[in-house]
Amino acid sequence: MVKKIEQPITGVEVVKAGAGAAVEAGAEIIQMHEKVERPEVLVGATYKIKTPLSAHALYVTVNDIVLNAGTSHELRRPFEIFINSKNMDHFQWIVALTRIISAVFRKGGDVTFLVDEMRSVFDPRGGYFKKGGRYTPSLVAEIGDVIEAHLRSIGLLGPARGKGGESASPEPSATVADAAESSGIPHDALHCSHCFAKAVVALDNCLTCLNCGESKCG
């Protein structure tokens, strides 16, 4: 049956090419904040930490939320962190740490400050060397390294660059690195008065810190 339209049609326009972008531009852009609800499924990555401090590895999982999915304003932001291990020695403070970090993630804003805060934590009993001769002052600092790597992978931090395009991550000097790689830190190493790490050994008859390079010989 044909129905005759007797009144003029108003409020209608022809959508032209490119109008979709204008519609998207006018849509509300969602930023990360504490009221954003957790979706049923999150994307993320799990990182393995193996230290000489324990026979068991730690597994750090960082899950991300995708905001404004499918638009030009799509953002991937960290939402929560979990740390699991068979070693229960650090259970209480690890649970507390993950809850605090997750709360900071969900708060939104610039969360990259966590990396520097965690990497500045020193273990009073001394740290340990990772593969490649890099000294890590504490387990908390290494968890900070994992968070830094994850933030770089999702674009919240750019690649670490120093002079000449080289990595800007802190590395021990050549002499210190060679000594650390060949012998590690002796059990009788002393505590450094400068960085507080238990990493002071005698190099060429001079007390030198394998962590920061502080030397009693100037």
ChimeraX attribute file (.defattr): number of C-alpha atoms within 10 A of each C-alpha:
attribute: neighborCount
match mode: 1-to-1
recipient: residues
	/A:1	3
	/A:2	4
	/A:3	5
	/A:4	6
	/A:5	7
	/A:6	6
	/A:7	6
	/A:8	5
	/A:9	7
	/A:10	6
	/A:11	4
	/A:12	6
	/A:13	6
	/A:14	6
	/A:15	8
	/A:16	7
	/A:17	7
	/A:18	8
	/A:19	11
	/A:20	11
	/A:21	12
	/A:22	9
	/A:23	9
	/A:24	13
	/A:25	13
	/A:26	9
	/A:27	11
	/A:28	9
	/A:29	12
	/A:30	13
	/A:31	14
	/A:32	19
	/A:33	14
	/A:34	13
	/A:35	8
	/A:36	15
	/A:37	9
	/A:38	12
	/A:39	8
	/A:40	5
	/A:41	9
	/A:42	14
	/A:43	12
	/A:44	17
	/A:45	12
	/A:46	15
	/A:47	16
	/A:48	15
	/A:49	15
	/A:50	15
	/A:51	19
	/A:52	11
	/A:53	11
	/A:54	11
	/A:55	10
	/A:56	14
	/A:57	16
	/A:58	19
	/A:59	17
	/A:60	20
	/A:61	19
	/A:62	23
	/A:63	20
	/A:64	21
	/A:65	22
	/A:66	16
	/A:67	17
	/A:68	16
	/A:69	12
	/A:70	9
	/A:71	13
	/A:72	10
	/A:73	15
	/A:74	14
	/A:75	19
	/A:76	20
	/A:77	22
	/A:78	26
	/A:79	26
	/A:80	22
	/A:81	23
	/A:82	17
	/A:83	18
	/A:84	15
	/A:85	15
	/A:86	12
	/A:87	12
	/A:88	10
	/A:89	10
	/A:90	9
	/A:91	14
	/A:92	9
	/A:93	10
	/A:94	16
	/A:95	14
	/A:96	11
	/A:97	16
	/A:98	17
	/A:99	15
	/A:100	13
	/A:101	18
	/A:102	18
	/A:103	15
	/A:104	19
	/A:105	23
	/A:106	21
	/A:107	16
	/A:108	16
	/A:109	12
	/A:110	10
	/A:111	16
	/A:112	15
	/A:113	9
	/A:114	15
	/A:115	19
	/A:116	13
	/A:117	12
	/A:118	18
	/A:119	19
	/A:120	15
	/A:121	16
	/A:122	19
	/A:123	17
	/A:124	13
	/A:125	12
	/A:126	19
	/A:127	23
	/A:128	22
	/A:129	19
	/A:130	14
	/A:131	8
	/A:132	10
	/A:133	20
	/A:134	20
	/A:135	23
	/A:136	23
	/A:137	25
	/A:138	23
	/A:139	21
	/A:140	19
	/A:141	21
	/A:142	21
	/A:143	21
	/A:144	20
	/A:145	17
	/A:146	20
	/A:147	22
	/A:148	19
	/A:149	15
	/A:150	22
	/A:151	20
	/A:152	15
	/A:153	13
	/A:154	15
	/A:155	12
	/A:156	17
	/A:157	13
	/A:158	10
	/A:159	13
	/A:160	11
	/A:161	11
	/A:162	10
	/A:163	7
	/A:164	6
	/A:165	9
	/A:166	9
	/A:167	12
	/A:168	11
	/A:169	9
	/A:170	9
	/A:171	15
	/A:172	16
	/A:173	15
	/A:174	10
	/A:175	11
	/A:176	19
	/A:177	19
	/A:178	14
	/A:179	16
	/A:180	22
	/A:181	15
	/A:182	9
	/A:183	8
	/A:184	15
	/A:185	23
	/A:186	12
	/A:187	9
	/A:188	10
	/A:189	17
	/A:190	19
	/A:191	17
	/A:192	22
	/A:193	11
	/A:194	12
	/A:195	17
	/A:196	20
	/A:197	26
	/A:198	26
	/A:199	29
	/A:200	26
	/A:201	22
	/A:202	14
	/A:203	14
	/A:204	7
	/A:205	8
	/A:206	13
	/A:207	19
	/A:208	22
	/A:209	27
	/A:210	30
	/A:211	29
	/A:212	20
	/A:213	18
	/A:214	16
	/A:215	17
	/A:216	11
	/A:217	8
	/A:218	6
